[in-house]
Amino acid sequence: MDYAIVFHIQDGQITEAWALWSDTRTYDEFWS
């Protein structure tokens, strides 16, 4: 499964992070 982790960095600190998956159905099934 392809995925990406995206960070928003401000003043040298991570202020937000997002995890994005190409196959959300498989991801949802794994965590349910």
CHARMM internal coordinates of N, CA and C (Angstrom, degrees):
IC EDIT
DIST 1 N 1 CA 1.4453
DIST 1 CA 1 C 1.5292
ANGL 1 N 1 CA 1 C 107.30
DIST 1 C 2 N 1.3149
ANGL 1 CA 1 C 2 N 116.27
DIHE 1 N 1 CA 1 C 2 N 131.51
DIST 2 N 2 CA 1.4615
ANGL 1 C 2 N 2 CA 121.13
DIHE 1 CA 1 C 2 N 2 CA 177.42
DIST 2 CA 2 C 1.5167
ANGL 2 N 2 CA 2 C 109.72
DIHE 1 C 2 N 2 CA 2 C -83.05
DIST 2 C 3 N 1.3189
ANGL 2 CA 2 C 3 N 115.81
DIHE 2 N 2 CA 2 C 3 N 143.99
DIST 3 N 3 CA 1.4533
ANGL 2 C 3 N 3 CA 119.80
DIHE 2 CA 2 C 3 N 3 CA 177.39
DIST 3 CA 3 C 1.5233
ANGL 3 N 3 CA 3 C 109.62
DIHE 2 C 3 N 3 CA 3 C -152.96
DIST 3 C 4 N 1.3159
ANGL 3 CA 3 C 4 N 114.91
DIHE 3 N 3 CA 3 C 4 N 163.92
DIST 4 N 4 CA 1.4609
ANGL 3 C 4 N 4 CA 121.61
DIHE 3 CA 3 C 4 N 4 CA 175.88
DIST 4 CA 4 C 1.5161
ANGL 4 N 4 CA 4 C 108.18
DIHE 3 C 4 N 4 CA 4 C -140.05
DIST 4 C 5 N 1.3234
ANGL 4 CA 4 C 5 N 115.51
DIHE 4 N 4 CA 4 C 5 N 145.96
DIST 5 N 5 CA 1.4548
ANGL 4 C 5 N 5 CA 121.02
DIHE 4 CA 4 C 5 N 5 CA 173.22
DIST 5 CA 5 C 1.5239
ANGL 5 N 5 CA 5 C 106.23
DIHE 4 C 5 N 5 CA 5 C -116.28
DIST 5 C 6 N 1.3242
ANGL 5 CA 5 C 6 N 115.98
DIHE 5 N 5 CA 5 C 6 N 124.39
DIST 6 N 6 CA 1.4595
ANGL 5 C 6 N 6 CA 122.49
DIHE 5 CA 5 C 6 N 6 CA -175.52
DIST 6 CA 6 C 1.5260
ANGL 6 N 6 CA 6 C 108.32
DIHE 5 C 6 N 6 CA 6 C -113.47
DIST 6 C 7 N 1.3319
ANGL 6 CA 6 C 7 N 116.58
DIHE 6 N 6 CA 6 C 7 N 131.52
DIST 7 N 7 CA 1.4546
ANGL 6 C 7 N 7 CA 121.64
DIHE 6 CA 6 C 7 N 7 CA 179.90
DIST 7 CA 7 C 1.5187
ANGL 7 N 7 CA 7 C 110.41
DIHE 6 C 7 N 7 CA 7 C -116.02
DIST 7 C 8 N 1.3177
ANGL 7 CA 7 C 8 N 116.32
DIHE 7 N 7 CA 7 C 8 N 141.88
DIST 8 N 8 CA 1.4558
ANGL 7 C 8 N 8 CA 122.68
DIHE 7 CA 7 C 8 N 8 CA 169.54
DIST 8 CA 8 C 1.5223
ANGL 8 N 8 CA 8 C 105.50
DIHE 7 C 8 N 8 CA 8 C -105.86
DIST 8 C 9 N 1.3265
ANGL 8 CA 8 C 9 N 116.07
DIHE 8 N 8 CA 8 C 9 N 118.01
DIST 9 N 9 CA 1.4594
ANGL 8 C 9 N 9 CA 121.14
DIHE 8 CA 8 C 9 N 9 CA -176.14
DIST 9 CA 9 C 1.5189
ANGL 9 N 9 CA 9 C 108.62
DIHE 8 C 9 N 9 CA 9 C -113.35
DIST 9 C 10 N 1.3313
ANGL 9 CA 9 C 10 N 115.40
DIHE 9 N 9 CA 9 C 10 N 130.66
DIST 10 N 10 CA 1.4612
ANGL 9 C 10 N 10 CA 120.96
DIHE 9 CA 9 C 10 N 10 CA 179.40
DIST 10 CA 10 C 1.5237
ANGL 10 N 10 CA 10 C 108.07
DIHE 9 C 10 N 10 CA 10 C -135.27
DIST 10 C 11 N 1.3091
ANGL 10 CA 10 C 11 N 116.53
DIHE 10 N 10 CA 10 C 11 N 127.25
DIST 11 N 11 CA 1.4692
ANGL 10 C 11 N 11 CA 122.26
DIHE 10 CA 10 C 11 N 11 CA -179.07
DIST 11 CA 11 C 1.5272
ANGL 11 N 11 CA 11 C 111.96
DIHE 10 C 11 N 11 CA 11 C 55.32
DIST 11 C 12 N 1.3318
ANGL 11 CA 11 C 12 N 116.59
DIHE 11 N 11 CA 11 C 12 N 37.93
DIST 12 N 12 CA 1.4507
ANGL 11 C 12 N 12 CA 121.44
DIHE 11 CA 11 C 12 N 12 CA 177.48
DIST 12 CA 12 C 1.5214
ANGL 12 N 12 CA 12 C 115.24
DIHE 11 C 12 N 12 CA 12 C 76.67
DIST 12 C 13 N 1.3310
ANGL 12 CA 12 C 13 N 117.74
DIHE 12 N 12 CA 12 C 13 N 7.62
DIST 13 N 13 CA 1.4617
ANGL 12 C 13 N 13 CA 122.34
DIHE 12 CA 12 C 13 N 13 CA -179.34
DIST 13 CA 13 C 1.5257
ANGL 13 N 13 CA 13 C 109.44
DIHE 12 C 13 N 13 CA 13 C -119.74
DIST 13 C 14 N 1.3181
ANGL 13 CA 13 C 14 N 116.69
DIHE 13 N 13 CA 13 C 14 N 144.92
DIST 14 N 14 CA 1.4641
ANGL 13 C 14 N 14 CA 120.56
DIHE 13 CA 13 C 14 N 14 CA 173.37
DIST 14 CA 14 C 1.5221
ANGL 14 N 14 CA 14 C 107.39
DIHE 13 C 14 N 14 CA 14 C -76.16
DIST 14 C 15 N 1.3318
ANGL 14 CA 14 C 15 N 116.42
DIHE 14 N 14 CA 14 C 15 N 119.16
DIST 15 N 15 CA 1.4643
ANGL 14 C 15 N 15 CA 120.27
DIHE 14 CA 14 C 15 N 15 CA -179.70
DIST 15 CA 15 C 1.5224
ANGL 15 N 15 CA 15 C 111.86
DIHE 14 C 15 N 15 CA 15 C -101.69
DIST 15 C 16 N 1.3373
ANGL 15 CA 15 C 16 N 117.08
DIHE 15 N 15 CA 15 C 16 N -25.81
DIST 16 N 16 CA 1.4625
ANGL 15 C 16 N 16 CA 121.73
DIHE 15 CA 15 C 16 N 16 CA 177.83
DIST 16 CA 16 C 1.5196
ANGL 16 N 16 CA 16 C 108.36
DIHE 15 C 16 N 16 CA 16 C -149.90
DIST 16 C 17 N 1.3264
ANGL 16 CA 16 C 17 N 115.58
DIHE 16 N 16 CA 16 C 17 N 153.65
DIST 17 N 17 CA 1.4629
ANGL 16 C 17 N 17 CA 120.71
DIHE 16 CA 16 C 17 N 17 CA 175.47
DIST 17 CA 17 C 1.5204
ANGL 17 N 17 CA 17 C 108.60
DIHE 16 C 17 N 17 CA 17 C -144.27
DIST 17 C 18 N 1.3297
ANGL 17 CA 17 C 18 N 116.15
DIHE 17 N 17 CA 17 C 18 N 140.51
DIST 18 N 18 CA 1.4565
ANGL 17 C 18 N 18 CA 122.13
DIHE 17 CA 17 C 18 N 18 CA 177.86
DIST 18 CA 18 C 1.5187
ANGL 18 N 18 CA 18 C 108.04
DIHE 17 C 18 N 18 CA 18 C -126.93
DIST 18 C 19 N 1.3166
ANGL 18 CA 18 C 19 N 115.88
DIHE 18 N 18 CA 18 C 19 N 141.53
DIST 19 N 19 CA 1.4594
ANGL 18 C 19 N 19 CA 121.91
DIHE 18 CA 18 C 19 N 19 CA 173.24
DIST 19 CA 19 C 1.5280
ANGL 19 N 19 CA 19 C 106.95
DIHE 18 C 19 N 19 CA 19 C -115.28
DIST 19 C 20 N 1.3191
ANGL 19 CA 19 C 20 N 116.05
DIHE 19 N 19 CA 19 C 20 N 127.05
DIST 20 N 20 CA 1.4631
ANGL 19 C 20 N 20 CA 122.09
DIHE 19 CA 19 C 20 N 20 CA -176.00
DIST 20 CA 20 C 1.5235
ANGL 20 N 20 CA 20 C 109.11
DIHE 19 C 20 N 20 CA 20 C -123.15
DIST 20 C 21 N 1.3402
ANGL 20 CA 20 C 21 N 116.36
DIHE 20 N 20 CA 20 C 21 N 129.82
DIST 21 N 21 CA 1.4645
ANGL 20 C 21 N 21 CA 122.30
DIHE 20 CA 20 C 21 N 21 CA -179.57
DIST 21 CA 21 C 1.5161
ANGL 21 N 21 CA 21 C 110.01
DIHE 20 C 21 N 21 CA 21 C -115.46
DIST 21 C 22 N 1.3351
ANGL 21 CA 21 C 22 N 116.04
DIHE 21 N 21 CA 21 C 22 N 145.75
DIST 22 N 22 CA 1.4621
ANGL 21 C 22 N 22 CA 120.64
DIHE 21 CA 21 C 22 N 22 CA 179.39
DIST 22 CA 22 C 1.5247
ANGL 22 N 22 CA 22 C 111.72
DIHE 21 C 22 N 22 CA 22 C -78.11
DIST 22 C 23 N 1.3346
ANGL 22 CA 22 C 23 N 117.37
DIHE 22 N 22 CA 22 C 23 N -27.22
DIST 23 N 23 CA 1.4633
ANGL 22 C 23 N 23 CA 121.58
DIHE 22 CA 22 C 23 N 23 CA -177.73
DIST 23 CA 23 C 1.5270
ANGL 23 N 23 CA 23 C 108.65
DIHE 22 C 23 N 23 CA 23 C -120.45
DIST 23 C 24 N 1.3242
ANGL 23 CA 23 C 24 N 117.24
DIHE 23 N 23 CA 23 C 24 N 85.31
DIST 24 N 24 CA 1.4635
ANGL 23 C 24 N 24 CA 120.82
DIHE 23 CA 23 C 24 N 24 CA -174.68
DIST 24 CA 24 C 1.5224
ANGL 24 N 24 CA 24 C 112.38
DIHE 23 C 24 N 24 CA 24 C -68.47
DIST 24 C 25 N 1.3166
ANGL 24 CA 24 C 25 N 118.30
DIHE 24 N 24 CA 24 C 25 N -27.78
DIST 25 N 25 CA 1.4732
ANGL 24 C 25 N 25 CA 120.17
DIHE 24 CA 24 C 25 N 25 CA 178.93
DIST 25 CA 25 C 1.5319
ANGL 25 N 25 CA 25 C 110.45
DIHE 24 C 25 N 25 CA 25 C -63.02
DIST 25 C 26 N 1.3202
ANGL 25 CA 25 C 26 N 117.30
DIHE 25 N 25 CA 25 C 26 N -47.97
DIST 26 N 26 CA 1.4595
ANGL 25 C 26 N 26 CA 121.02
DIHE 25 CA 25 C 26 N 26 CA 179.01
DIST 26 CA 26 C 1.5223
ANGL 26 N 26 CA 26 C 110.67
DIHE 25 C 26 N 26 CA 26 C -62.96
DIST 26 C 27 N 1.3082
ANGL 26 CA 26 C 27 N 117.14
DIHE 26 N 26 CA 26 C 27 N -41.18
DIST 27 N 27 CA 1.4671
ANGL 26 C 27 N 27 CA 121.57
DIHE 26 CA 26 C 27 N 27 CA 177.62
DIST 27 CA 27 C 1.5250
ANGL 27 N 27 CA 27 C 110.74
DIHE 26 C 27 N 27 CA 27 C -60.72
DIST 27 C 28 N 1.3259
ANGL 27 CA 27 C 28 N 117.18
DIHE 27 N 27 CA 27 C 28 N -47.29
DIST 28 N 28 CA 1.4677
ANGL 27 C 28 N 28 CA 121.50
DIHE 27 CA 27 C 28 N 28 CA 179.67
DIST 28 CA 28 C 1.5272
ANGL 28 N 28 CA 28 C 111.43
DIHE 27 C 28 N 28 CA 28 C -62.90
DIST 28 C 29 N 1.3314
ANGL 28 CA 28 C 29 N 117.32
DIHE 28 N 28 CA 28 C 29 N -41.17
DIST 29 N 29 CA 1.4629
ANGL 28 C 29 N 29 CA 120.87
DIHE 28 CA 28 C 29 N 29 CA 179.19
DIST 29 CA 29 C 1.5272
ANGL 29 N 29 CA 29 C 111.02
DIHE 28 C 29 N 29 CA 29 C -64.47
DIST 29 C 30 N 1.3225
ANGL 29 CA 29 C 30 N 116.33
DIHE 29 N 29 CA 29 C 30 N -37.63
DIST 30 N 30 CA 1.4588
ANGL 29 C 30 N 30 CA 120.10
DIHE 29 CA 29 C 30 N 30 CA 179.46
DIST 30 CA 30 C 1.5276
ANGL 30 N 30 CA 30 C 111.37
DIHE 29 C 30 N 30 CA 30 C -63.37
DIST 30 C 31 N 1.3275
ANGL 30 CA 30 C 31 N 117.42
DIHE 30 N 30 CA 30 C 31 N -42.92
DIST 31 N 31 CA 1.4652
ANGL 30 C 31 N 31 CA 121.72
DIHE 30 CA 30 C 31 N 31 CA -175.28
DIST 31 CA 31 C 1.5246
ANGL 31 N 31 CA 31 C 113.86
DIHE 30 C 31 N 31 CA 31 C -89.50
DIST 31 C 32 N 1.3228
ANGL 31 CA 31 C 32 N 118.39
DIHE 31 N 31 CA 31 C 32 N -2.71
DIST 32 N 32 CA 1.4758
ANGL 31 C 32 N 32 CA 118.46
DIHE 31 CA 31 C 32 N 32 CA 179.62
DIST 32 CA 32 C 1.5184
ANGL 32 N 32 CA 32 C 111.90
DIHE 31 C 32 N 32 CA 32 C -94.92
END
COOR INIT
IC SEED 1 N 1 CA 1 C
IC BUILD
